[in-house]
Amino acid sequence: MDKETQKLLHATALNINVLLNHVHKFEGLDEKTQEFSESEFKETIKSLATAIDKEVTYLIIACKPPARSSDVESLCPKINAGFFSLVQQTERIPKSAGRTYLHAVRKATCQSLIAAIGLINSFIDDNVEMEQSVVSDMMFMPRSGVFWEHCKALSQVPADNRTAVALEWTTSVGNLVKDAVTELSESLDSAKEATTAHGEDEFSEDSMDEFDSDIPADRIDKGRKIEKQLQAAKHTCDKVALRCIRDCEQLDEERVVWLDGLLEQGKLIARSVDDLAATLFMDDESWNKCAELESEKLRRLLADLVTLAITFVDDSHLAWFELCRKQLGETQKVPAEVVR
């Protein structure tokens, strides 16, 4: 590949990098533009992703030996224009569309830009350096991601904030809480089996070596209580996912903010569930005190989640959430504007 072609590719990667740094900082328009529509936006992004994918595929072919400089020269402006349009469309999203929705679209956009820069860098000697903080924030893994996969992801951006919250809830809340409950249950079962086996062979010097458990025998009873609390947390999170997020049919600005709030509260609960389970594995003698503190913290977080869920949950499910809030104990006063 001649030097002029290398310079052209380098300039193209630089332009894409400028777009990347720009869109990465985008937090949404303060005022909602009347012409913005999630469904129309999704179709536009899908068309752009298809067009960009096509041009970049042609560029890959043109860059492979023997490189065709004339093709590269004609393709680079098209690729620049395609990515510019992509970023331009992304920056039409108002804050009122939802924080989770905006994050999902911005992430898909940034990852496609990062992938494109990485692809062009593979053909040139003078690579364009990307901001490491941007790459890290997007959790981009160049070895496992190829450009067209990110183009496909662009065409599959969430339809709206409800969809974005539902997807994020599954990975950042639902699955994490479910895994924590399963892992704790298995650890407690293993500890019980180890204790039983040791009891049957208490005179054997090797018995404890054969049945080594992560949870000490004297913590099993406490562990079962914690297990029940985690199961209750899982059930509550599942209810919120189904009855509040999935069943949310109306998406006015208040409900968009409500859905984002549910997700943020759910993430706090997922972390709290892990912290509570971890107390059973502590070497410190204060493990029991830590367990009590973490248990109370989780109870408060669940109560706050249920209180928030009541704001807009359908009347047919209101009784369950009211009962749940009563059992947990309300920990915060419900703002006047959300009282049912």
Phi and psi in degrees as a GROMACS rama.xvg file:
@    title "Ramachandran Plot"
@    xaxis  label "Phi"
@    yaxis  label "Psi"
@TYPE xy
-74.6843  166.824  ASP-2
-64.5161  -37.5836  LYS-3
-63.9763  -39.6293  GLU-4
-67.2139  -39.511  THR-5
-61.0045  -42.0991  GLN-6
-63.6559  -39.1718  LYS-7
-65.2742  -43.3731  LEU-8
-65.4549  -39.2324  LEU-9
-62.0316  -43.7504  HIS-10
-63.7658  -38.1067  ALA-11
-64.0495  -43.7399  THR-12
-64.6244  -37.1123  ALA-13
-62.9834  -44.0654  LEU-14
-60.7744  -43.1214  ASN-15
-64.1497  -36.858  ILE-16
-65.9088  -37.295  ASN-17
-61.9657  -44.5369  VAL-18
-61.8174  -40.3674  LEU-19
-60.3326  -50.4924  LEU-20
-64.1519  -30.8932  ASN-21
-73.1351  -51.7221  HIS-22
-71.8105  -25.8854  VAL-23
-62.0519  -27.8805  HIS-24
-91.8122  -4.06607  LYS-25
-70.4147  127.057  PHE-26
-113.458  9.29181  GLU-27
99.2955  149.628  GLY-28
-74.1193  140.366  LEU-29
-66.3412  -35.971  ASP-30
-110.668  138.65  GLU-31
-74.7287  127.545  LYS-32
-83.2864  130.992  THR-33
-60.2831  -29.4304  GLN-34
-81.1887  -6.24251  GLU-35
-75.1511  130.405  PHE-36
-138.538  127.563  SER-37
-58.9858  -40.8378  GLU-38
-67.8206  -41.5072  SER-39
-68.1899  -38.1674  GLU-40
-61.4484  -43.5052  PHE-41
-60.8874  -42.2315  LYS-42
-66.4621  -39.7962  GLU-43
-63.9875  -45.581  THR-44
-64.3221  -38.8228  ILE-45
-62.3898  -42.8316  LYS-46
-66.0223  -42.1164  SER-47
-63.4332  -43.3029  LEU-48
-61.3411  -40.865  ALA-49
-63.8134  -43.7854  THR-50
-66.6806  -43.2909  ALA-51
-64.9453  -43.0159  ILE-52
-56.6222  -43.3712  ASP-53
-63.3861  -47.418  LYS-54
-66.8911  -39.9019  GLU-55
-68.1728  -36.5329  VAL-56
-61.3469  -42.7187  THR-57
-62.4386  -37.7014  TYR-58
-64.6252  -40.9362  LEU-59
-59.3929  -44.5842  ILE-60
-63.3449  -41.8766  ILE-61
-68.2164  -28.4243  ALA-62
-84.2844  -19.3543  CYS-63
-71.9701  142.951  LYS-64
-58.4079  138.05  PRO-65
-79.7446  126.599  PRO-66
-62.2703  138.224  ALA-67
-104.251  97.1286  ARG-68
-60.0926  -37.8832  SER-69
-64.3372  -38.1741  SER-70
-67.5851  -42.4609  ASP-71
-60.63  -42.1794  VAL-72
-62.6683  -35.0803  GLU-73
-82.2857  -26.9986  SER-74
-83.1516  -35.4516  LEU-75
-58.1254  -45.4457  CYS-76
-61.4126  -36.2776  PRO-77
-66.113  -39.9654  LYS-78
-68.0265  -42.5911  ILE-79
-58.6296  -45.1208  ASN-80
-64.9762  -38.6385  ALA-81
-64.0854  -45.3868  GLY-82
-70.467  -34.7595  PHE-83
-61.5987  -44.0336  PHE-84
-63.665  -37.9931  SER-85
-61.2711  -48.5462  LEU-86
-66.582  -39.1998  VAL-87
-59.6842  -42.2805  GLN-88
-67.0853  -42.0301  GLN-89
-60.1981  -37.7509  THR-90
-82.8872  13.4101  GLU-91
-93.6714  -7.5191  ARG-92
-74.7199  124.657  ILE-93
-81.8045  156.792  PRO-94
-59.8967  -30.2845  LYS-95
-66.4558  -12.8958  SER-96
-71.3562  -18.8838  ALA-97
117.429  135.553  GLY-98
-63.9284  -41.6843  ARG-99
-68.1425  -40.7218  THR-100
-61.8316  -47.9926  TYR-101
-60.101  -42.8169  LEU-102
-62.5153  -41.2674  HIS-103
-64.797  -43.0885  ALA-104
-68.3374  -44.5565  VAL-105
-62.2133  -40.343  ARG-106
-63.7822  -44.687  LYS-107
-62.6939  -40.419  ALA-108
-64.2467  -49.2918  THR-109
-61.7826  -41.0107  CYS-110
-66.4141  -34.3428  GLN-111
-68.5511  -37.277  SER-112
-67.0112  -43.1303  LEU-113
-62.3352  -42.652  ILE-114
-63.6504  -39.1649  ALA-115
-65.6221  -42.8111  ALA-116
-62.6938  -44.463  ILE-117
-61.2867  -37.9127  GLY-118
-65.5402  -47.054  LEU-119
-64.1555  -39.004  ILE-120
-58.7447  -28.1851  ASN-121
-70.7297  -13.0755  SER-122
-106.849  -5.65983  PHE-123
-122.982  156.924  ILE-124
-82.2182  -38.7327  ASP-125
-94.0159  88.4136  ASP-126
-69.4596  148.402  ASN-127
-88.6478  123.231  VAL-128
-86.3201  129.974  GLU-129
-96.136  152.928  MET-130
-61.9061  121.81  GLU-131
-63.0844  -32.8527  GLN-132
-65.1639  -34.4963  SER-133
-69.641  -45.9033  VAL-134
-63.091  -42.6564  VAL-135
-66.2129  -40.7564  SER-136
-63.0674  -33.6022  ASP-137
-83.1272  -2.08738  MET-138
50.244  44.5339  MET-139
-84.834  133.259  PHE-140
-119.088  96.4045  MET-141
-59.1792  -30.9368  PRO-142
-70.2004  -31.2663  ARG-143
-98.7819  -9.04098  SER-144
-114.838  130.993  GLY-145
-115.319  159.769  VAL-146
-56.3392  -48.18  PHE-147
-67.1443  -22.8267  TRP-148
-66.9677  -36.6202  GLU-149
-74.5145  -30.876  HIS-150
-64.3501  -39.6546  CYS-151
-63.9778  -40.0384  LYS-152
-63.56  -35.7685  ALA-153
-61.0861  -40.0997  LEU-154
-74.3147  -8.24372  SER-155
-115.491  27.402  GLN-156
-61.1762  151.466  VAL-157
-56.5338  147.528  PRO-158
-69.9728  -29.5579  ALA-159
-165.569  -176.796  ASP-160
-67.4139  -32.5292  ASN-161
-62.0499  -44.6485  ARG-162
-64.7022  -41.7951  THR-163
-62.9638  -42.899  ALA-164
-65.9121  -41.1078  VAL-165
-61.2801  -43.5479  ALA-166
-65.4353  -44.3473  LEU-167
-67.6904  -36.9325  GLU-168
-61.5848  -42.476  TRP-169
-59.1115  -46.0672  THR-170
-83.0036  -34.9271  THR-171
-98.5005  -11.2904  SER-172
-130.404  -67.2487  VAL-173
-53.9747  -53.8097  GLY-174
-66.1947  -37.3824  ASN-175
-67.0541  -43.9615  LEU-176
-66.4076  -43.0072  VAL-177
-59.2918  -45.7745  LYS-178
-63.9734  -39.5838  ASP-179
-63.3572  -41.7453  ALA-180
-64.6542  -44.2656  VAL-181
-63.6067  -46.0604  THR-182
-64.8837  -40.5937  GLU-183
-66.5466  -41.9315  LEU-184
-60.7405  -42.8522  SER-185
-65.6787  -40.1693  GLU-186
-65.3158  -39.7611  SER-187
-68.0096  -38.7982  LEU-188
-63.7685  -41.268  ASP-189
-65.1054  -40.4005  SER-190
-64.3303  -39.087  ALA-191
-65.4782  -43.2168  LYS-192
-62.8948  -39.6314  GLU-193
-65.2229  -40.244  ALA-194
-66.6043  -41.4152  THR-195
-64.612  -43.5926  THR-196
-64.2031  -39.2839  ALA-197
-66.8867  -36.4855  HIS-198
-65.1918  -34.7055  GLY-199
-76.603  -19.2505  GLU-200
-133.531  45.1767  ASP-201
-68.2047  -14.7873  GLU-202
-92.2244  -3.28863  PHE-203
-86.2217  127.595  SER-204
-67.2504  -24.2276  GLU-205
-95.5507  -2.51571  ASP-206
-62.2029  -41.5485  SER-207
-71.0357  -29.907  MET-208
-66.3909  -33.8717  ASP-209
-76.6262  -27.2878  GLU-210
-124.011  72.2459  PHE-211
-88.5731  122.371  ASP-212
-116.357  146.42  SER-213
-71.2155  -32.8989  ASP-214
-98.9423  120.922  ILE-215
-61.0486  150.852  PRO-216
-59.8224  -33.6163  ALA-217
-76.3922  -0.650863  ASP-218
-108.768  2.22231  ARG-219
-63.5871  -46.2352  ILE-220
-60.3736  -44.7973  ASP-221
-63.4029  -37.6934  LYS-222
-63.0545  -36.2089  GLY-223
-66.7446  -36.1663  ARG-224
-65.5359  -41.9704  LYS-225
-64.8434  -39.4307  ILE-226
-58.5641  -42.1268  GLU-227
-64.0459  -38.2625  LYS-228
-67.0553  -39.0989  GLN-229
-67.9462  -36.5133  LEU-230
-64.1944  -38.0158  GLN-231
-65.9995  -38.3144  ALA-232
-63.9005  -41.8283  ALA-233
-62.5069  -44.1731  LYS-234
-63.303  -41.3098  HIS-235
-64.8182  -44.0223  THR-236
-63.6349  -39.2044  CYS-237
-63.9086  -39.089  ASP-238
-64.2505  -43.3346  LYS-239
-63.8756  -41.447  VAL-240
-60.968  -40.3142  ALA-241
-82.2381  -52.7218  LEU-242
-86.5185  -23.4324  ARG-243
-103.28  -46.5381  CYS-244
-85.4064  -58.2933  ILE-245
-62.0697  -40.6528  ARG-246
-87.7023  6.51595  ASP-247
-77.0283  103.564  CYS-248
-91.5645  -32.4592  GLU-249
-94.5993  130.666  GLN-250
-121.16  65.4117  LEU-251
-82.1111  176.79  ASP-252
-61.8018  -36.5935  GLU-253
-64.9967  -41.913  GLU-254
-73.2895  -30.106  ARG-255
-61.6975  -46.4303  VAL-256
-65.037  -39.2466  VAL-257
-59.9585  -45.0772  TRP-258
-63.1766  -42.4659  LEU-259
-61.0126  -39.8812  ASP-260
-64.9625  -40.8825  GLY-261
-59.4619  -42.9273  LEU-262
-63.9043  -45.7801  LEU-263
-61.5539  -41.0713  GLU-264
-67.3798  -38.3655  GLN-265
-62.2031  -39.0078  GLY-266
-64.615  -37.8534  LYS-267
-63.4144  -38.3902  LEU-268
-67.3881  -40.9673  ILE-269
-60.285  -41.3885  ALA-270
-68.0908  -39.5393  ARG-271
-66.052  -37.198  SER-272
-59.7447  -45.3919  VAL-273
-62.8882  -42.6467  ASP-274
-64.3459  -39.5426  ASP-275
-67.5642  -45.5017  LEU-276
-62.3552  -34.9356  ALA-277
-66.0754  -23.1197  ALA-278
-64.0333  -26.7562  THR-279
-70.5002  -16.9899  LEU-280
-103.735  4.50054  PHE-281
-69.7481  143.225  MET-282
-83.8132  -22.4537  ASP-283
-66.0748  144.107  ASP-284
-69.1408  -17.478  GLU-285
-85.4495  16.0976  SER-286
-56.72  -38.7652  TRP-287
-67.2882  -40.2962  ASN-288
-64.6712  -41.6926  LYS-289
-62.4925  -39.0297  CYS-290
-63.4215  -40.7533  ALA-291
-63.908  -42.1378  GLU-292
-65.3013  -43.6458  LEU-293
-69.0915  -33.6978  GLU-294
-64.5658  -43.5523  SER-295
-66.4366  -38.4155  GLU-296
-61.448  -44.154  LYS-297
-64.8297  -40.1586  LEU-298
-59.6132  -44.3316  ARG-299
-64.0241  -42.2697  ARG-300
-64.172  -39.9327  LEU-301
-66.448  -39.7272  LEU-302
-63.4322  -40.6961  ALA-303
-65.3333  -38.6781  ASP-304
-63.5861  -45.6957  LEU-305
-65.7371  -40.7301  VAL-306
-59.3512  -43.1895  THR-307
-67.8435  -39.3041  LEU-308
-61.2363  -35.5773  ALA-309
-62.2573  -24.7137  ILE-310
-49.4494  -50.2107  THR-311
-128.711  8.0491  PHE-312
-62.6713  146.757  VAL-313
-61.2412  145.11  ASP-314
-56.4549  -28.5741  ASP-315
-67.3312  -18.0341  SER-316
-114.744  2.83398  HIS-317
-62.4351  -39.4758  LEU-318
-59.3451  -41.5739  ALA-319
-62.8523  -44.8954  TRP-320
-69.1147  -35.6025  PHE-321
-63.6254  -43.0577  GLU-322
-64.3297  -42.2709  LEU-323
-61.8247  -43.0333  CYS-324
-62.8029  -39.0146  ARG-325
-63.9295  -41.1204  LYS-326
-68.0221  -37.9834  GLN-327
-77.8038  -31.3437  LEU-328
91.0558  116.253  GLY-329
-67.6356  129.517  GLU-330
-107.911  -8.29444  THR-331
-142.883  148.399  GLN-332
-74.8208  134.381  LYS-333
-75.3319  127.93  VAL-334
-56.9509  147.911  PRO-335
-56.6206  -34.9795  ALA-336
-74.9031  -9.34803  GLU-337
-113.897  4.78728  VAL-338
-67.97  133.878  VAL-339
